[in-house]
Amino acid sequence: MKMNRVFLKLSGEALAGPKKTGFDEETVREVARQVKLSVDAGIQVGIVIGGGNFWRGRTSDAIDRTKADQIGMLATVMNCIYVSEIFRNEGMMTQILTPFECGSMTKLFSKDRAGKYFEKGIVVFFAGGTGHPYFSTDTGIALRAIEMDADCILLAKAIDAYMTVILR
Ligand code: UDP
């Protein structure tokens, strides 16, 4: 089965390597090199990244859940900016889309905009999850992958496993 448009979910912890928190550059470079093999083969790649290497909404009982989830969504934006820059450094074109305005740091998501980037061979980062509290980036990737007519979703988690969801 030929896969033309593939979505990849990286958990935040998958970026942290042995450190478990923040970024581990060599770990992220290795991900970038693997993704580049697909991009060079003409596959359109969409990336969703979690935020668990910094924060999850359920991390604190002391603050309002909506505010805690907003911190989590911003963590996913930070992660996408970091990983996007490493991808560029490894020779790929990238753009970051968010469901809410982040000034000049990202561009606002629209299906048409994302589709144009994919057609140009640009790796598209879907940052900020769904934009709504009480959700996770796993929900975010499912929504975006369906909306963008992706062929499959690959999930890389910090557990010793991966999952492939074939959409069509
Ligand atoms: N988040 C949210 N809405 C979304 C996606 C994420 O509120 O649509 C927040 C939520 O607080 C979540 C955090 O962002 O805990 C980080 O996302 P996730 O838990 O999916 O990251 P992962 O565990 O995959 O690193």
Backbone and ligand atoms as CSV (ligand in chain L), in Angstrom:
chain,resi,resn,atom,element,x,y,z
A,1,MET,N,N,0.847,-1.199,0.000
A,1,MET,CA,C,0.000,0.000,0.000
A,1,MET,C,C,0.882,1.249,0.000
A,2,LYS,N,N,0.637,2.188,-0.936
A,2,LYS,CA,C,1.471,3.388,-1.011
A,2,LYS,C,C,0.937,4.444,-0.048
A,3,MET,N,N,1.829,4.925,0.804
A,3,MET,CA,C,1.460,5.965,1.758
A,3,MET,C,C,1.954,7.309,1.217
A,4,ASN,N,N,1.054,8.211,0.931
A,4,ASN,CA,C,1.463,9.510,0.394
A,4,ASN,C,C,1.558,10.583,1.470
A,5,ARG,N,N,0.641,10.532,2.413
A,5,ARG,CA,C,0.611,11.571,3.462
A,5,ARG,C,C,0.539,10.876,4.813
A,6,VAL,N,N,1.587,11.043,5.599
A,6,VAL,CA,C,1.722,10.308,6.855
A,6,VAL,C,C,1.833,11.293,8.016
A,7,PHE,N,N,1.096,11.018,9.087
A,7,PHE,CA,C,1.192,11.848,10.292
A,7,PHE,C,C,1.957,11.084,11.363
A,8,LEU,N,N,2.873,11.789,12.013
A,8,LEU,CA,C,3.708,11.178,13.056
A,8,LEU,C,C,3.501,11.925,14.367
A,9,LYS,N,N,3.174,11.173,15.410
A,9,LYS,CA,C,3.054,11.781,16.747
A,9,LYS,C,C,4.270,11.406,17.575
A,10,LEU,N,N,4.945,12.436,18.103
A,10,LEU,CA,C,6.043,12.216,19.045
A,10,LEU,C,C,5.581,12.696,20.401
A,11,SER,N,N,5.696,11.870,21.411
A,11,SER,CA,C,5.368,12.366,22.750
A,11,SER,C,C,6.477,13.332,23.169
A,12,GLY,N,N,6.162,14.230,24.084
A,12,GLY,CA,C,7.191,15.153,24.569
A,12,GLY,C,C,8.390,14.401,25.118
A,13,GLU,N,N,8.112,13.339,25.842
A,13,GLU,CA,C,9.211,12.580,26.458
A,13,GLU,C,C,10.121,11.941,25.415
A,14,ALA,N,N,9.595,11.689,24.218
A,14,ALA,CA,C,10.409,11.101,23.154
A,14,ALA,C,C,11.512,12.062,22.710
A,15,LEU,N,N,11.366,13.368,23.016
A,15,LEU,CA,C,12.389,14.360,22.640
A,15,LEU,C,C,13.479,14.473,23.691
A,16,ALA,N,N,13.188,13.985,24.883
A,16,ALA,CA,C,14.067,14.239,26.027
A,16,ALA,C,C,15.188,13.218,26.146
A,17,GLY,N,N,15.046,12.082,25.430
A,17,GLY,CA,C,16.079,11.049,25.510
A,17,GLY,C,C,16.294,10.616,26.946
A,18,PRO,N,N,17.545,10.288,27.292
A,18,PRO,CA,C,17.822,9.786,28.631
A,18,PRO,C,C,17.557,10.817,29.731
A,19,LYS,N,N,17.502,12.108,29.350
A,19,LYS,CA,C,17.331,13.158,30.363
A,19,LYS,C,C,15.918,13.194,30.940
A,20,LYS,N,N,14.933,12.662,30.162
A,20,LYS,CA,C,13.525,12.583,30.592
A,20,LYS,C,C,12.812,13.927,30.614
A,21,THR,N,N,13.551,15.035,30.540
A,21,THR,CA,C,12.905,16.345,30.537
A,21,THR,C,C,13.654,17.272,29.583
A,22,GLY,N,N,12.954,18.270,29.052
A,22,GLY,CA,C,13.595,19.191,28.113
A,22,GLY,C,C,13.926,18.492,26.801
A,23,PHE,N,N,15.025,18.930,26.145
A,23,PHE,CA,C,15.400,18.392,24.843
A,23,PHE,C,C,16.730,17.661,24.909
A,24,ASP,N,N,16.833,16.576,24.161
A,24,ASP,CA,C,18.126,15.926,23.940
A,24,ASP,C,C,18.411,16.040,22.436
A,25,GLU,N,N,19.381,16.885,22.074
A,25,GLU,CA,C,19.582,17.224,20.659
A,25,GLU,C,C,19.864,15.993,19.800
A,26,GLU,N,N,20.694,15.100,20.289
A,26,GLU,CA,C,21.051,13.937,19.465
A,26,GLU,C,C,19.825,13.045,19.213
A,27,THR,N,N,18.968,12.912,20.230
A,27,THR,CA,C,17.730,12.139,20.056
A,27,THR,C,C,16.857,12.760,18.971
A,28,VAL,N,N,16.724,14.075,19.008
A,28,VAL,CA,C,15.871,14.761,18.032
A,28,VAL,C,C,16.500,14.700,16.636
A,29,ARG,N,N,17.834,14.819,16.567
A,29,ARG,CA,C,18.505,14.705,15.256
A,29,ARG,C,C,18.277,13.336,14.637
A,30,GLU,N,N,18.291,12.313,15.468
A,30,GLU,CA,C,18.076,10.960,14.949
A,30,GLU,C,C,16.653,10.824,14.379
A,31,VAL,N,N,15.685,11.406,15.082
A,31,VAL,CA,C,14.309,11.420,14.555
A,31,VAL,C,C,14.289,12.151,13.213
A,32,ALA,N,N,14.966,13.311,13.166
A,32,ALA,CA,C,14.984,14.116,11.932
A,32,ALA,C,C,15.573,13.314,10.770
A,33,ARG,N,N,16.665,12.619,11.017
A,33,ARG,CA,C,17.302,11.839,9.937
A,33,ARG,C,C,16.361,10.754,9.429
A,34,GLN,N,N,15.639,10.130,10.342
A,34,GLN,CA,C,14.708,9.074,9.918
A,34,GLN,C,C,13.549,9.662,9.116
A,35,VAL,N,N,13.029,10.810,9.565
A,35,VAL,CA,C,11.919,11.439,8.844
A,35,VAL,C,C,12.383,11.877,7.457
A,36,LYS,N,N,13.628,12.362,7.361
A,36,LYS,CA,C,14.144,12.869,6.070
A,36,LYS,C,C,14.160,11.772,5.005
A,37,LEU,N,N,14.380,10.542,5.409
A,37,LEU,CA,C,14.359,9.438,4.442
A,37,LEU,C,C,12.994,9.377,3.748
A,38,SER,N,N,11.927,9.575,4.529
A,38,SER,CA,C,10.570,9.554,3.963
A,38,SER,C,C,10.316,10.789,3.105
A,39,VAL,N,N,10.739,11.955,3.618
A,39,VAL,CA,C,10.522,13.204,2.866
A,39,VAL,C,C,11.245,13.133,1.525
A,40,ASP,N,N,12.485,12.634,1.538
A,40,ASP,CA,C,13.258,12.523,0.285
A,40,ASP,C,C,12.628,11.529,-0.686
A,41,ALA,N,N,11.858,10.587,-0.143
A,41,ALA,CA,C,11.171,9.602,-0.998
A,41,ALA,C,C,9.832,10.144,-1.508
A,42,GLY,N,N,9.532,11.417,-1.175
A,42,GLY,CA,C,8.325,12.052,-1.705
A,42,GLY,C,C,7.090,11.903,-0.832
A,43,ILE,N,N,7.270,11.404,0.390
A,43,ILE,CA,C,6.118,11.259,1.293
A,43,ILE,C,C,5.875,12.593,2.012
A,44,GLN,N,N,4.618,12.989,2.099
A,44,GLN,CA,C,4.259,14.215,2.816
A,44,GLN,C,C,4.126,13.869,4.299
A,45,VAL,N,N,4.826,14.631,5.137
A,45,VAL,CA,C,4.879,14.287,6.559
A,45,VAL,C,C,4.286,15.412,7.412
A,46,GLY,N,N,3.330,15.053,8.256
A,46,GLY,CA,C,2.787,15.968,9.257
A,46,GLY,C,C,3.222,15.496,10.633
A,47,ILE,N,N,3.610,16.446,11.481
A,47,ILE,CA,C,4.129,16.078,12.800
A,47,ILE,C,C,3.290,16.720,13.900
A,48,VAL,N,N,2.947,15.926,14.903
A,48,VAL,CA,C,2.308,16.444,16.123
A,48,VAL,C,C,3.202,16.042,17.293
A,49,ILE,N,N,3.464,16.980,18.180
A,49,ILE,CA,C,4.353,16.696,19.317
A,49,ILE,C,C,3.610,17.003,20.620
A,50,GLY,N,N,3.756,16.146,21.599
A,50,GLY,CA,C,3.153,16.371,22.906
A,50,GLY,C,C,3.940,17.406,23.701
A,51,GLY,N,N,3.672,17.471,24.988
A,51,GLY,CA,C,4.335,18.464,25.824
A,51,GLY,C,C,4.864,17.893,27.126
A,52,GLY,N,N,4.774,16.564,27.249
A,52,GLY,CA,C,5.066,15.925,28.530
A,52,GLY,C,C,6.499,16.050,29.016
A,53,ASN,N,N,7.421,16.488,28.142
A,53,ASN,CA,C,8.798,16.735,28.597
A,53,ASN,C,C,8.897,18.031,29.399
A,54,PHE,N,N,7.825,18.845,29.345
A,54,PHE,CA,C,7.778,20.070,30.153
A,54,PHE,C,C,6.623,20.033,31.155
A,55,TRP,N,N,5.457,19.673,30.679
A,55,TRP,CA,C,4.259,19.906,31.511
A,55,TRP,C,C,3.060,19.168,30.938
A,56,ARG,N,N,2.241,18.628,31.795
A,56,ARG,CA,C,0.933,18.137,31.379
A,56,ARG,C,C,-0.118,18.810,32.245
A,57,GLY,N,N,-1.291,19.045,31.688
A,57,GLY,CA,C,-2.333,19.763,32.411
A,57,GLY,C,C,-2.632,19.152,33.758
A,58,ARG,N,N,-2.500,17.807,33.844
A,58,ARG,CA,C,-2.820,17.156,35.115
A,58,ARG,C,C,-1.633,17.159,36.079
A,59,THR,N,N,-0.533,17.917,35.716
A,59,THR,CA,C,0.658,17.952,36.560
A,59,THR,C,C,0.367,18.591,37.918
A,60,SER,N,N,-0.527,19.597,37.930
A,60,SER,CA,C,-0.758,20.341,39.174
A,60,SER,C,C,-2.231,20.378,39.546
A,61,ASP,N,N,-2.524,20.054,40.810
A,61,ASP,CA,C,-3.884,20.186,41.319
A,61,ASP,C,C,-4.129,21.602,41.828
A,62,ALA,N,N,-3.056,22.393,41.921
A,62,ALA,CA,C,-3.164,23.694,42.577
A,62,ALA,C,C,-3.733,24.765,41.673
A,63,ILE,N,N,-3.672,24.559,40.368
A,63,ILE,CA,C,-4.160,25.621,39.490
A,63,ILE,C,C,-5.317,25.119,38.634
A,64,ASP,N,N,-6.072,26.075,38.173
A,64,ASP,CA,C,-7.252,25.807,37.350
A,64,ASP,C,C,-6.887,24.939,36.147
A,65,ARG,N,N,-7.701,23.936,35.845
A,65,ARG,CA,C,-7.370,22.965,34.794
A,65,ARG,C,C,-7.229,23.625,33.416
A,66,THR,N,N,-8.107,24.587,33.140
A,66,THR,CA,C,-8.007,25.261,31.831
A,66,THR,C,C,-6.659,25.956,31.691
A,67,LYS,N,N,-6.226,26.635,32.782
A,67,LYS,CA,C,-4.933,27.337,32.716
A,67,LYS,C,C,-3.789,26.330,32.614
A,68,ALA,N,N,-3.913,25.233,33.356
A,68,ALA,CA,C,-2.866,24.202,33.312
A,68,ALA,C,C,-2.755,23.625,31.899
A,69,ASP,N,N,-3.902,23.419,31.248
A,69,ASP,CA,C,-3.878,22.882,29.888
A,69,ASP,C,C,-3.331,23.908,28.890
A,70,GLN,N,N,-3.575,25.188,29.172
A,70,GLN,CA,C,-2.985,26.209,28.296
A,70,GLN,C,C,-1.457,26.150,28.358
A,71,ILE,N,N,-0.928,25.929,29.558
A,71,ILE,CA,C,0.535,25.782,29.689
A,71,ILE,C,C,0.988,24.574,28.869
A,72,GLY,N,N,0.209,23.485,28.970
A,72,GLY,CA,C,0.554,22.281,28.207
A,72,GLY,C,C,0.554,22.534,26.705
A,73,MET,N,N,-0.438,23.264,26.228
A,73,MET,CA,C,-0.504,23.548,24.783
A,73,MET,C,C,0.666,24.421,24.346
A,74,LEU,N,N,1.046,25.379,25.202
A,74,LEU,CA,C,2.213,26.206,24.856
A,74,LEU,C,C,3.495,25.374,24.865
A,75,ALA,N,N,3.551,24.355,25.746
A,75,ALA,CA,C,4.724,23.461,25.747
A,75,ALA,C,C,4.832,22.742,24.404
A,76,THR,N,N,3.682,22.373,23.835
A,76,THR,CA,C,3.740,21.699,22.522
A,76,THR,C,C,4.245,22.659,21.445
A,77,VAL,N,N,3.926,23.947,21.587
A,77,VAL,CA,C,4.416,24.938,20.614
A,77,VAL,C,C,5.939,25.066,20.746
A,78,MET,N,N,6.426,25.158,21.979
A,78,MET,CA,C,7.888,25.226,22.178
A,78,MET,C,C,8.564,24.010,21.570
A,79,ASN,N,N,7.982,22.847,21.802
A,79,ASN,CA,C,8.569,21.616,21.255
A,79,ASN,C,C,8.613,21.652,19.734
A,80,CYS,N,N,7.530,22.131,19.129
A,80,CYS,CA,C,7.504,22.169,17.660
A,80,CYS,C,C,8.534,23.162,17.117
A,81,ILE,N,N,8.704,24.308,17.785
A,81,ILE,CA,C,9.710,25.271,17.314
A,81,ILE,C,C,11.094,24.631,17.378
A,82,TYR,N,N,11.396,23.945,18.463
A,82,TYR,CA,C,12.710,23.306,18.617
A,82,TYR,C,C,12.922,22.228,17.546
A,83,VAL,N,N,11.971,21.331,17.432
A,83,VAL,CA,C,12.142,20.197,16.505
A,83,VAL,C,C,12.148,20.693,15.056
A,84,SER,N,N,11.323,21.675,14.762
A,84,SER,CA,C,11.308,22.248,13.411
A,84,SER,C,C,12.685,22.808,13.050
A,85,GLU,N,N,13.330,23.478,13.987
A,85,GLU,CA,C,14.662,24.038,13.714
A,85,GLU,C,C,15.702,22.937,13.494
A,86,ILE,N,N,15.612,21.863,14.256
A,86,ILE,CA,C,16.552,20.747,14.047
A,86,ILE,C,C,16.285,20.115,12.674
A,87,PHE,N,N,15.009,19.982,12.315
A,87,PHE,CA,C,14.667,19.442,10.984
A,87,PHE,C,C,15.275,20.316,9.891
A,88,ARG,N,N,15.165,21.630,10.044
A,88,ARG,CA,C,15.748,22.536,9.043
A,88,ARG,C,C,17.253,22.350,8.973
A,89,ASN,N,N,17.859,22.217,10.140
A,89,ASN,CA,C,19.300,22.022,10.223
A,89,ASN,C,C,19.723,20.732,9.526
A,90,GLU,N,N,18.812,19.764,9.483
A,90,GLU,CA,C,19.098,18.482,8.818
A,90,GLU,C,C,18.675,18.510,7.346
A,91,GLY,N,N,18.257,19.701,6.857
A,91,GLY,CA,C,18.035,19.850,5.416
A,91,GLY,C,C,16.600,19.729,4.944
A,92,MET,N,N,15.628,19.838,5.869
A,92,MET,CA,C,14.211,19.789,5.456
A,92,MET,C,C,13.587,21.179,5.516
A,93,MET,N,N,12.519,21.381,4.728
A,93,MET,CA,C,11.713,22.601,4.831
A,93,MET,C,C,10.603,22.328,5.839
A,94,THR,N,N,10.297,23.312,6.684
A,94,THR,CA,C,9.268,23.119,7.710
A,94,THR,C,C,8.386,24.356,7.856
A,95,GLN,N,N,7.186,24.145,8.352
A,95,GLN,CA,C,6.302,25.231,8.784
A,95,GLN,C,C,5.547,24.746,10.014
A,96,ILE,N,N,5.194,25.682,10.895
A,96,ILE,CA,C,4.441,25.335,12.106
A,96,ILE,C,C,3.081,26.021,12.063
A,97,LEU,N,N,2.038,25.227,12.243
A,97,LEU,CA,C,0.668,25.753,12.274
A,97,LEU,C,C,0.076,25.535,13.658
A,98,THR,N,N,-0.696,26.524,14.131
A,98,THR,CA,C,-1.372,26.398,15.431
A,98,THR,C,C,-2.847,26.755,15.260
A,99,PRO,N,N,-3.719,26.193,16.150
A,99,PRO,CA,C,-5.141,26.535,16.055
A,99,PRO,C,C,-5.463,27.878,16.696
A,100,PHE,N,N,-4.442,28.542,17.252
A,100,PHE,CA,C,-4.620,29.888,17.836
A,100,PHE,C,C,-3.429,30.744,17.406
A,101,GLU,N,N,-3.611,32.064,17.421
A,101,GLU,CA,C,-2.554,32.982,16.993
A,101,GLU,C,C,-1.377,32.956,17.959
A,102,CYS,N,N,-0.173,32.847,17.448
A,102,CYS,CA,C,1.048,32.975,18.264
A,102,CYS,C,C,1.928,34.062,17.673
A,103,GLY,N,N,1.319,35.159,17.211
A,103,GLY,CA,C,2.105,36.243,16.627
A,103,GLY,C,C,2.916,35.746,15.447
A,104,SER,N,N,4.190,36.130,15.420
A,104,SER,CA,C,5.046,35.756,14.285
A,104,SER,C,C,5.717,34.400,14.491
A,105,MET,N,N,5.407,33.721,15.590
A,105,MET,CA,C,6.125,32.466,15.883
A,105,MET,C,C,5.600,31.287,15.081
A,106,THR,N,N,4.276,31.299,14.796
A,106,THR,CA,C,3.672,30.214,14.014
A,106,THR,C,C,2.655,30.848,13.070
A,107,LYS,N,N,2.075,30.019,12.211
A,107,LYS,CA,C,0.986,30.516,11.364
A,107,LYS,C,C,-0.314,29.826,11.804
A,108,LEU,N,N,-1.428,30.521,11.586
A,108,LEU,CA,C,-2.727,29.982,11.984
A,108,LEU,C,C,-3.100,28.814,11.059
A,109,PHE,N,N,-3.569,27.704,11.666
A,109,PHE,CA,C,-3.949,26.530,10.875
A,109,PHE,C,C,-5.138,26.814,9.977
A,110,SER,N,N,-5.020,26.397,8.740
A,110,SER,CA,C,-6.212,26.200,7.901
A,110,SER,C,C,-5.918,25.000,7.028
A,111,LYS,N,N,-6.954,24.290,6.615
A,111,LYS,CA,C,-6.757,23.106,5.783
A,111,LYS,C,C,-6.063,23.483,4.475
A,112,ASP,N,N,-6.478,24.600,3.878
A,112,ASP,CA,C,-5.874,25.018,2.606
A,112,ASP,C,C,-4.391,25.326,2.776
A,113,ARG,N,N,-4.066,26.030,3.853
A,113,ARG,CA,C,-2.663,26.405,4.070
A,113,ARG,C,C,-1.806,25.157,4.270
A,114,ALA,N,N,-2.285,24.255,5.110
A,114,ALA,CA,C,-1.517,23.025,5.349
A,114,ALA,C,C,-1.357,22.227,4.054
A,115,GLY,N,N,-2.439,22.168,3.265
A,115,GLY,CA,C,-2.378,21.420,2.007
A,115,GLY,C,C,-1.345,22.002,1.058
A,116,LYS,N,N,-1.261,23.335,0.996
A,116,LYS,CA,C,-0.267,23.969,0.112
A,116,LYS,C,C,1.146,23.618,0.565
A,117,TYR,N,N,1.367,23.631,1.872
A,117,TYR,CA,C,2.703,23.263,2.379
A,117,TYR,C,C,3.034,21.820,2.012
A,118,PHE,N,N,2.083,20.924,2.233
A,118,PHE,CA,C,2.343,19.509,1.899
A,118,PHE,C,C,2.718,19.368,0.427
A,119,GLU,N,N,1.987,20.050,-0.449
A,119,GLU,CA,C,2.247,19.921,-1.892
A,119,GLU,C,C,3.655,20.396,-2.243
A,120,LYS,N,N,4.204,21.320,-1.448
A,120,LYS,CA,C,5.561,21.831,-1.711
A,120,LYS,C,C,6.644,20.986,-1.066
A,121,GLY,N,N,6.261,19.893,-0.404
A,121,GLY,CA,C,7.263,19.034,0.236
A,121,GLY,C,C,7.734,19.541,1.587
A,122,ILE,N,N,6.954,20.468,2.158
A,122,ILE,CA,C,7.305,21.030,3.464
A,122,ILE,C,C,6.767,20.119,4.573
A,123,VAL,N,N,7.589,19.837,5.566
A,123,VAL,CA,C,7.117,19.091,6.739
A,123,VAL,C,C,6.262,20.051,7.576
A,124,VAL,N,N,5.026,19.648,7.866
A,124,VAL,CA,C,4.100,20.545,8.570
A,124,VAL,C,C,3.963,20.106,10.017
A,125,PHE,N,N,4.270,21.012,10.935
A,125,PHE,CA,C,4.107,20.760,12.364
A,125,PHE,C,C,2.758,21.329,12.800
A,126,PHE,N,N,1.942,20.479,13.425
A,126,PHE,CA,C,0.637,20.916,13.937
A,126,PHE,C,C,0.791,21.084,15.443
A,127,ALA,N,N,1.089,22.311,15.873
A,127,ALA,CA,C,1.384,22.586,17.282
A,127,ALA,C,C,0.131,23.080,17.996
A,128,GLY,N,N,0.155,23.031,19.324
A,128,GLY,CA,C,-0.942,23.593,20.114
A,128,GLY,C,C,-2.136,22.671,20.271
A,129,GLY,N,N,-1.988,21.412,19.850
A,129,GLY,CA,C,-3.069,20.435,20.018
A,129,GLY,C,C,-4.347,20.881,19.327
A,130,THR,N,N,-5.479,20.658,19.988
A,130,THR,CA,C,-6.772,21.059,19.434
A,130,THR,C,C,-7.055,22.538,19.698
A,131,GLY,N,N,-6.243,23.132,20.594
A,131,GLY,CA,C,-6.520,24.502,21.029
A,131,GLY,C,C,-7.497,24.558,22.190
A,132,HIS,N,N,-8.000,23.394,22.614
A,132,HIS,CA,C,-8.990,23.337,23.696
A,132,HIS,C,C,-8.435,22.582,24.900
A,133,PRO,N,N,-8.724,23.078,26.119
A,133,PRO,CA,C,-8.329,22.319,27.313
A,133,PRO,C,C,-9.096,21.006,27.393
A,134,TYR,N,N,-8.668,20.143,28.259
A,134,TYR,CA,C,-9.287,18.828,28.514
A,134,TYR,C,C,-9.069,17.831,27.367
A,135,PHE,N,N,-8.182,18.180,26.417
A,135,PHE,CA,C,-7.843,17.226,25.356
A,135,PHE,C,C,-6.351,16.943,25.405
A,136,SER,N,N,-5.918,15.993,24.590
A,136,SER,CA,C,-4.485,15.699,24.510
A,136,SER,C,C,-4.066,15.811,23.043
A,137,THR,N,N,-2.758,15.725,22.825
A,137,THR,CA,C,-2.279,15.805,21.439
A,137,THR,C,C,-2.616,14.530,20.667
A,138,ASP,N,N,-2.952,13.446,21.369
A,138,ASP,CA,C,-3.419,12.249,20.652
A,138,ASP,C,C,-4.761,12.540,19.967
A,139,THR,N,N,-5.624,13.275,20.666
A,139,THR,CA,C,-6.879,13.711,20.040
A,139,THR,C,C,-6.568,14.656,18.891
A,140,GLY,N,N,-5.614,15.581,19.153
A,140,GLY,CA,C,-5.237,16.575,18.138
A,140,GLY,C,C,-4.793,15.919,16.842
A,141,ILE,N,N,-3.945,14.898,16.958
A,141,ILE,CA,C,-3.428,14.290,15.719
A,141,ILE,C,C,-4.539,13.545,14.991
A,142,ALA,N,N,-5.446,12.914,15.737
A,142,ALA,CA,C,-6.539,12.187,15.076
A,142,ALA,C,C,-7.414,13.167,14.285
A,143,LEU,N,N,-7.737,14.307,14.900
A,143,LEU,CA,C,-8.574,15.291,14.208
A,143,LEU,C,C,-7.888,15.835,12.961
A,144,ARG,N,N,-6.622,16.230,13.125
A,144,ARG,CA,C,-5.904,16.832,11.990
A,144,ARG,C,C,-5.669,15.817,10.881
A,145,ALA,N,N,-5.346,14.585,11.256
A,145,ALA,CA,C,-5.060,13.565,10.235
A,145,ALA,C,C,-6.312,13.287,9.408
A,146,ILE,N,N,-7.472,13.232,10.068
A,146,ILE,CA,C,-8.717,13.009,9.317
A,146,ILE,C,C,-9.010,14.206,8.418
A,147,GLU,N,N,-8.866,15.398,9.025
A,147,GLU,CA,C,-9.174,16.618,8.263
A,147,GLU,C,C,-8.272,16.764,7.047
A,148,MET,N,N,-6.996,16.353,7.192
A,148,MET,CA,C,-6.021,16.524,6.112
A,148,MET,C,C,-5.934,15.295,5.212
A,149,ASP,N,N,-6.888,14.371,5.322
A,149,ASP,CA,C,-6.915,13.186,4.453
A,149,ASP,C,C,-5.615,12.392,4.504
A,150,ALA,N,N,-5.045,12.243,5.681
A,150,ALA,CA,C,-3.796,11.464,5.818
A,150,ALA,C,C,-4.077,9.986,5.579
A,151,ASP,N,N,-3.046,9.286,5.135
A,151,ASP,CA,C,-3.192,7.840,4.897
A,151,ASP,C,C,-3.010,7.045,6.177
A,152,CYS,N,N,-2.141,7.518,7.063
A,152,CYS,CA,C,-1.955,6.786,8.315
A,152,CYS,C,C,-1.359,7.675,9.395
A,153,ILE,N,N,-1.473,7.221,10.634
A,153,ILE,CA,C,-0.873,7.905,11.789
A,153,ILE,C,C,0.114,6.949,12.426
A,154,LEU,N,N,1.331,7.452,12.677
A,154,LEU,CA,C,2.323,6.673,13.416
A,154,LEU,C,C,2.493,7.317,14.781
A,155,LEU,N,N,2.392,6.530,15.831
A,155,LEU,CA,C,2.517,7.072,17.187
A,155,LEU,C,C,3.786,6.544,17.836
A,156,ALA,N,N,4.704,7.436,18.208
A,156,ALA,CA,C,5.926,7.044,18.925
A,156,ALA,C,C,5.798,7.516,20.363
A,157,LYS,N,N,5.768,6.603,21.287
A,157,LYS,CA,C,5.526,6.941,22.691
A,157,LYS,C,C,6.768,6.638,23.512
A,158,ALA,N,N,6.791,7.146,24.730
A,158,ALA,CA,C,7.931,6.902,25.623
A,158,ALA,C,C,7.844,5.519,26.258
A,159,ILE,N,N,6.823,4.774,25.879
A,159,ILE,CA,C,6.774,3.375,26.301
A,159,ILE,C,C,7.474,2.542,25.234
A,160,ASP,N,N,7.741,1.283,25.503
A,160,ASP,CA,C,8.521,0.458,24.595
A,160,ASP,C,C,7.629,-0.087,23.488
A,161,ALA,N,N,7.025,0.806,22.726
A,161,ALA,CA,C,6.102,0.338,21.701
A,161,ALA,C,C,5.821,1.464,20.723
A,162,TYR,N,N,5.289,1.113,19.585
A,162,TYR,CA,C,4.774,2.123,18.670
A,162,TYR,C,C,3.476,1.591,18.089
A,163,MET,N,N,2.711,2.488,17.495
A,163,MET,CA,C,1.412,2.078,16.979
A,163,MET,C,C,1.204,2.704,15.616
A,164,THR,N,N,0.637,1.974,14.694
A,164,THR,CA,C,0.314,2.512,13.377
A,164,THR,C,C,-1.191,2.451,13.187
A,165,VAL,N,N,-1.779,3.565,12.808
A,165,VAL,CA,C,-3.211,3.595,12.531
A,165,VAL,C,C,-3.370,3.867,11.038
A,166,ILE,N,N,-3.896,2.886,10.302
A,166,ILE,CA,C,-4.133,3.075,8.864
A,166,ILE,C,C,-5.509,3.716,8.695
A,167,LEU,N,N,-5.556,4.876,8.069
A,167,LEU,CA,C,-6.824,5.594,7.959
A,167,LEU,C,C,-7.598,5.208,6.706
A,168,ARG,N,N,-6.866,4.810,5.644
A,168,ARG,CA,C,-7.589,4.385,4.430
A,168,ARG,C,C,-6.701,3.557,3.549
L,1,UDP,N1,N,-3.284,19.907,25.740
L,1,UDP,C1,C,-4.564,20.439,25.743
L,1,UDP,N2,N,-5.333,20.326,24.619
L,1,UDP,C2,C,-4.903,19.691,23.492
L,1,UDP,C3,C,-3.601,19.124,23.502
L,1,UDP,C4,C,-2.814,19.254,24.638
L,1,UDP,O1,O,-5.007,21.016,26.719
L,1,UDP,O2,O,-5.656,19.634,22.496
L,1,UDP,C5,C,-2.427,20.092,26.923
L,1,UDP,C6,C,-2.761,19.131,28.074
L,1,UDP,O3,O,-2.517,19.815,29.286
L,1,UDP,C7,C,-1.714,18.032,27.872
L,1,UDP,C8,C,-0.507,18.833,27.429
L,1,UDP,O4,O,-1.069,19.845,26.577
L,1,UDP,O5,O,-1.453,17.340,29.068
L,1,UDP,C9,C,0.544,18.072,26.689
L,1,UDP,O6,O,-0.003,17.257,25.694
L,1,UDP,P1,P,0.070,15.665,25.818
L,1,UDP,O7,O,-0.354,15.228,27.190
L,1,UDP,O8,O,-0.672,15.101,24.669
L,1,UDP,O9,O,1.631,15.417,25.640
L,1,UDP,P2,P,2.433,14.026,25.678
L,1,UDP,O10,O,1.958,13.256,26.880
L,1,UDP,O11,O,2.096,13.294,24.400
L,1,UDP,O12,O,3.884,14.440,25.751
